[in-house]
Amino acid sequence: MIESIINPKRTDKGPVKMFFVGLVYASLAMILVKLFFAKDAVLYQSAGILVVTFSVLFSLPFMIFLIKAEEEEDEHIEGFFSVWKIHKDAVFAFMWLFLGFLVAFSFWYIILKDSNLFNAQIETYCTINSPGNIEGCILKNSEFPADKITGGATNGARFMSILSNNVYVMLFTLLFSLIFGAGAIFILAWNASVIAAAVGIFTDKSISGIPVGLVRYMIHGVPEITAYFVTALAGGMVGIGVIRNGVANRTFLRIFENAIVLLFIAILFLVVGGVMEVYLTPLFFS
């Protein structure tokens, strides 16, 4: 019932409304997992995954609606600039949904003061930022307050590590969206929760520090997350295009060409995001 309260068609002309959709659904996911699974010794060990799963279930109607609408429009256009122009509103809608997730996750993670809600996310954060001391990093950041963790890799090595990790996530996003058009929302909700965990760590679990923490990670996060949304859109359109037109149809070939253009745009966003994370963000945040 909850996922049907808000009609996806009502957000079609107002991408900003997706922010509030993400805010509500991510908040519900956090609260429901805390209320119903906190006393389950087995399931609560996977609380971080459960939070993401609930967020995904709530958001599926919006993903399905948007991807289908974009595929229909894609059948009639071609060319680099035309492809971006026709799909940019959908990308913005996805971004607002993601930001709603991120704000809600960050807020409730700190309010509820339960690191177990993001246990898997903290482990992922430590794997990326402290690969030489993952267990120590997890231990430090599983308590309130937390210590900040910093890496010691050179800029060049860190850039390649970040870029390779982001390309890996991009490929998984593409695979998920090809198999199940709206399935990529799991990857995107997961990334929102990982960044929220990083925000909590960066701010020492302080509510007042959330705005600064969001800026800290979204300086480079915006182009990176945009790349994932563009990838999800491309994969979803190809999957629906196969179902609607088959693979030998000229319309499908146009959709496939446009998807390649979108993937190229996504790679450009990833490179920009990686450069910003390594060379720009440290200028403002140590």
Secondary structure as GFF3:
##gff-version 3
##sequence-region A 1 286
A	DSSP	three_ten_helix	2	4	.	.	.	ID=ss1
A	DSSP	three_ten_helix	8	11	.	.	.	ID=ss2
A	DSSP	alpha_helix	17	37	.	.	.	ID=ss3
A	DSSP	three_ten_helix	43	46	.	.	.	ID=ss4
A	DSSP	alpha_helix	47	74	.	.	.	ID=ss5
A	DSSP	alpha_helix	80	112	.	.	.	ID=ss6
A	DSSP	three_ten_helix	115	118	.	.	.	ID=ss7
A	DSSP	alpha_helix	119	129	.	.	.	ID=ss8
A	DSSP	alpha_helix	134	140	.	.	.	ID=ss9
A	DSSP	alpha_helix	155	179	.	.	.	ID=ss10
A	DSSP	alpha_helix	185	202	.	.	.	ID=ss11
A	DSSP	three_ten_helix	207	209	.	.	.	ID=ss12
A	DSSP	alpha_helix	210	245	.	.	.	ID=ss13
A	DSSP	alpha_helix	250	275	.	.	.	ID=ss14
A	DSSP	pi_helix	276	280	.	.	.	ID=ss15
A	DSSP	alpha_helix	281	284	.	.	.	ID=ss16
###
